């Protein structure tokens, strides 16, 4: 992952949190359609994106 991708990946979170009125410690879920069959049990994550 490039430094740019890493540093900008959450750049829209403050707007997201404000619009949904999230406060500290609120739980929330993010759906990523197409990535739901990723095997996260190993150090290297491999996905079959559909």
Residue pairs with C-beta under 8 A, 6 or more apart in sequence:
16 22
20 28
22 28
34 49
34 50
35 47
35 49
37 47
37 48
37 50
38 45
38 46
38 47
39 45
39 46
39 47
